[in-house]
Amino acid sequence: MLTLRKAGDRGHFDHGWLDTFHTFSFAAYQNAQWTRFRSLRVLNEDRVAPDHGFGTHGHSEMEIVTVVVSGTLAHKDSSGGQGELTRGGVQAMSAGTGLTHSEFNPSKEEPVHFLQIWLLPDESGRTPTYSDGRVEDADRTGTLLPLVTGTGQSAKMEGHGPGLKIGADAAVLSGLLPKGTEVVHEFMQHGAEPRHGWVQVISGAVTLNGTHLAAGDGVGVTDEAAMHLTATEDAEVLAFDLA
């Protein structure tokens, strides 16, 4: 079963310095029908203007993944993590018992475009951690490359990506799919418990198990053995494998 979330139906706010789309309820956007999908709690697509960003603020009991599409994102947190990420940059943060961080666009000219993802942890009370890495476009062209893996079944999906870890049974994969490319992600079943998926189209267009998806569209996948993706245009996608 596929649950479609069209790009134009997402929550949207343009604050001038921040143009943001919310797939699920977040901050001022509240939608009782779209609070989460499995452990996927937040999926925001953000564009931050040059020399602007999010000041120091706190999080707890959440696994946070950020994927940079273009531009530069500077990060600093109370666990000691810091750095600047450009295209292909990925960060994974376990907020655990609590930390503070800031995210800022240090460029004076170029906006930064990124996706921020929150996943519910599989246990509370973790010690806060931060890690980051980067993937080349060539390494994720024509395939779905694991960016981040977690606990349980998702731990088995480690591949040639940056090897980042989170404290949730979830994996985040990235693909650059030239037009006509077909890729398949098969769910690994664990006993009677089925796996679930989500696909988010960042650019271009694909079909997922026969359903057309355009840029900004997302879809939840339930009771399917696999996710079959075909690029009908050159496309960039994120895919999630979820307990």
C-alpha positions, 0 to 999 in steps of 0.5 A: 500500500502506498500513502501519497503526500503531494508536494503542494499539500505539505505545510509551507512557510516563507519567512524571508530568510527561511523557505521551509516545507513540512511533510509532517506536523512541525512548529506552527504547522499542525495536521492531525492526519500527518504527525509521522510515518512509523519512526519518521517524525519530521521531514523538513525541506529548508532553504536558508538565505545567505548569512542567516540560520537557526540560533542555538536551540535544544533537542532531546530524545530524537535522532536527527539527520541532515542531508545537504543538497546545495550550498554550505551549512555550518553546525555547532553543538554542545557535544563538541560536534562542529563543521561545515557541510556542502553538497553530499554532506550528511550529519547524524545526531543523537539528541538523547538526554539533551543537547543544544546546537546551531545551524547557519549558512556562512555564505554571503551569496549562496542559499543553502538547501537541505533536508532535516529528518527527525526519527524517534529513538528506540530507547530513551536516555542515550548519551548525546552524539554527533557525527558527519560525513560526505558522499560523492555524486558518483557513488550514489548514481544509479543506486540507493546508497546508505547514508545512515543506518541504525539498530535492529534490521537496519544495521544490516544495510551498511554499505559503502556510504559514510557509515553514520549511525543513529539510535533507531531501527531505520536507514536513510539512503540516497540515490541520483537516478539518471532518466531511465534508471531502475533500482529496487530496494527489497525489505528484509523481513524479521519474523512476522514484523514487516518493514516499511518505507518512505521515498522523498523526491528532491528533484526530477521525477520517478515512479515508485511501484507504478505511482508517479512522483514529482519533485517534493512528493513523498510516499509511505510504503506499507505491506510491500516486498520492495520499493521499485523506483524508475526515473522518468526524469533525472532525479535525486531521491531519499529513501527510508527503510523503517521498522 
